Amino acid sequence: MATSLELAALITSKIDRGELTSGTRLSEVALAEELGVSRNTLREAFRVLAQDGLVDHIPNRGVFVHSFSKSDVNDIYAYREFVELAAIRAAKDHPAQVQQCLLQMRQAYENAVTANENGNWQTVGSENSAFHLAIVELAGVKRLVIEARKVLALARIGFLETRDSETFHSPYVELNSEILHRLEKGEFVAAEDFLKQYLERSRQDLLSRLPEK
């Protein structure tokens, strides 16, 4: 029997894959049946997701995937900049961890290239999340990765709310390769500088593409 934390992680994965988008009502009955869990356990999972900011509980209406707005953007990107840049700075102290993360980043990049060529936009977005999660893993701190996964899922909600959301991540595929290239060469300072500019570009891009309301 899955625990509430495991269920919350499973629903988070569904959000990251684009299966659940902003404003989607999460039917307690349907989800409990689909996932084979009790409604009480599912309610606990909803509480966890609400604390993580991934769902909104609206009294007398139910639980919905978080309705993303421009006010979410700056907070998300401040977190990402702080954590991802710090992870790169910490990487030199974890050489074995770096090699494993580079393999994960390379795989995510190659998967994104293939998906981009095939117009599989949901996969491009999911692989982008996987790429950046691997950056966080450079720090070698498990708890940091757990929290970053939630923040990246929240960002994913926002990306799916944009105009032309299908192609939002397309130009970032090759930008990810630039980060990877610098890290593979051991150019950690250059990788950090490039990522800082990358995240600012992505933040501005997201703000400009989100609807006003």
C-alpha positions in Angstrom: 0.0 0.0 0.0 1.4 3.3 -1.0 2.0 6.0 1.6 0.7 9.5 1.4 4.3 10.7 0.6 4.7 8.2 -2.2 1.3 9.2 -3.6 2.3 12.9 -3.5 5.5 12.0 -5.3 3.5 10.1 -7.9 1.1 13.0 -8.5 4.1 15.4 -8.7 5.5 13.2 -11.5 2.2 13.4 -13.3 2.4 17.2 -13.1 6.0 17.2 -14.4 5.1 15.0 -17.3 2.3 17.5 -18.3 -0.5 15.0 -17.5 -2.0 17.3 -15.0 -2.1 21.0 -15.8 -3.0 24.2 -14.0 -6.6 24.3 -12.7 -7.3 20.6 -13.3 -9.6 19.3 -10.7 -8.2 16.2 -8.9 -11.2 14.0 -8.3 -10.7 12.1 -5.1 -12.9 9.2 -6.1 -11.4 8.8 -9.6 -7.8 9.1 -8.5 -8.2 6.8 -5.5 -9.6 4.2 -7.9 -7.0 4.8 -10.6 -4.1 4.5 -8.1 -5.6 1.8 -6.0 -5.4 3.6 -2.7 -7.8 4.7 0.0 -9.4 8.1 -0.1 -8.0 8.9 3.4 -4.5 8.2 2.1 -5.2 10.3 -1.0 -6.4 13.2 1.2 -3.1 13.1 3.2 -1.3 13.2 -0.2 -3.3 16.3 -1.2 -2.3 18.0 2.1 1.4 17.3 1.3 0.9 18.7 -2.2 -0.8 21.8 -0.9 2.1 22.4 1.5 4.4 22.1 -1.5 2.3 24.7 -3.4 1.4 22.2 -6.2 -2.3 22.0 -5.5 -5.0 24.5 -4.2 -7.8 23.4 -2.0 -10.9 25.4 -2.7 -13.6 25.0 0.0 -16.8 23.4 -1.3 -15.2 22.9 -4.7 -12.4 20.5 -4.2 -8.7 20.1 -4.9 -7.1 21.6 -8.1 -3.7 21.7 -9.6 -2.2 25.0 -8.6 -3.4 28.0 -10.7 -0.1 29.4 -11.8 0.3 33.2 -12.0 3.1 35.7 -12.7 3.5 36.1 -8.9 4.9 32.6 -8.7 7.7 33.2 -11.2 10.2 35.4 -9.3 10.0 33.1 -6.3 10.6 30.0 -8.3 13.6 31.5 -10.2 15.1 33.0 -7.1 15.1 29.4 -5.6 16.4 27.9 -8.8 19.2 30.4 -9.1 20.3 30.0 -5.5 20.2 26.2 -5.6 21.4 25.3 -9.1 24.4 27.8 -9.0 25.4 26.6 -5.5 25.2 23.0 -6.7 27.7 23.8 -9.5 30.0 25.5 -7.0 29.9 22.5 -4.7 30.5 20.0 -7.6 34.3 20.2 -7.4 34.1 18.6 -3.9 32.2 15.6 -5.2 34.1 14.2 -8.2 32.4 10.8 -8.2 29.0 12.5 -7.9 29.9 14.8 -10.9 30.5 11.9 -13.2 27.1 10.3 -12.4 25.3 13.6 -12.8 27.0 14.3 -16.1 25.7 10.9 -17.4 22.2 11.8 -16.3 22.5 15.2 -17.9 23.8 13.7 -21.1 21.0 11.3 -21.2 18.3 14.0 -20.6 19.9 16.2 -23.2 19.9 13.4 -25.9 16.3 12.4 -25.0 15.3 16.0 -25.4 17.0 16.3 -28.8 15.1 13.3 -30.1 11.8 14.5 -28.7 12.4 18.0 -30.1 13.0 16.6 -33.6 9.8 14.5 -33.3 7.7 17.4 -31.9 7.1 15.5 -28.7 6.9 18.7 -26.6 5.8 17.1 -23.3 8.9 14.9 -23.3 11.1 17.9 -24.2 9.7 19.7 -21.1 10.1 16.6 -18.8 13.7 16.0 -20.0 14.5 19.7 -19.3 13.3 19.1 -15.7 15.5 16.0 -15.5 18.5 17.9 -16.8 18.2 20.6 -14.2 17.5 18.1 -11.4 20.8 16.5 -12.3 22.4 19.9 -11.8 21.0 20.0 -8.3 22.3 16.5 -7.7 25.9 17.8 -8.2 25.7 19.1 -4.6 25.4 15.6 -3.3 22.5 16.5 -0.9 19.5 14.2 -1.1 17.1 16.5 0.7 17.9 19.3 -1.7 17.0 17.1 -4.7 13.7 16.1 -3.1 12.8 19.8 -2.7 14.1 20.8 -6.1 11.9 18.2 -7.8 8.8 19.9 -6.3 10.0 23.4 -7.4 10.7 22.1 -11.0 7.2 20.5 -11.1 5.7 23.9 -10.0 7.7 25.6 -12.8 6.4 23.0 -15.2 2.8 24.1 -14.4 3.8 27.6 -15.4 5.5 26.5 -18.6 2.3 24.7 -19.7 0.3 27.8 -19.1 2.3 29.9 -21.6 1.4 30.9 -25.1 3.0 28.4 -27.5 3.7 26.2 -24.5 4.4 23.3 -26.9 7.6 24.9 -28.1 8.6 26.8 -24.9 11.5 24.5 -24.1 12.7 24.0 -27.7 15.5 26.7 -27.7 16.7 25.6 -24.3 17.7 22.1 -25.5 20.9 23.4 -27.1 21.4 25.9 -24.3 21.4 22.8 -21.9 24.2 21.3 -24.1 26.3 24.4 -23.5 26.0 23.9 -19.8 26.8 20.2 -20.2 29.8 21.0 -22.4 31.3 23.4 -19.8 30.8 20.9 -16.9 32.3 18.0 -18.9 35.4 20.2 -19.5 35.6 21.0 -15.8 34.9 24.7 -16.4 32.7 25.1 -13.3 32.9 28.9 -13.1 32.0 29.3 -16.8 29.1 26.8 -16.4 27.8 28.8 -13.4 28.0 32.1 -15.3 26.3 30.6 -18.3 23.5 29.1 -16.2 22.9 32.4 -14.4 22.3 34.1 -17.7 20.2 31.1 -18.9 17.9 31.3 -15.8 17.4 35.0 -16.2 16.5 34.5 -19.9 14.1 31.7 -19.0 12.5 33.8 -16.2 11.9 36.8 -18.6 10.6 34.4 -21.3 8.1 32.8 -18.9 6.9 36.2 -17.7 6.4 37.4 -21.2 4.5 34.4 -22.3 2.1 34.0 -19.4 -1.4 35.3 -19.8 -2.2 38.5 -17.8 -4.7 36.6 -15.6 
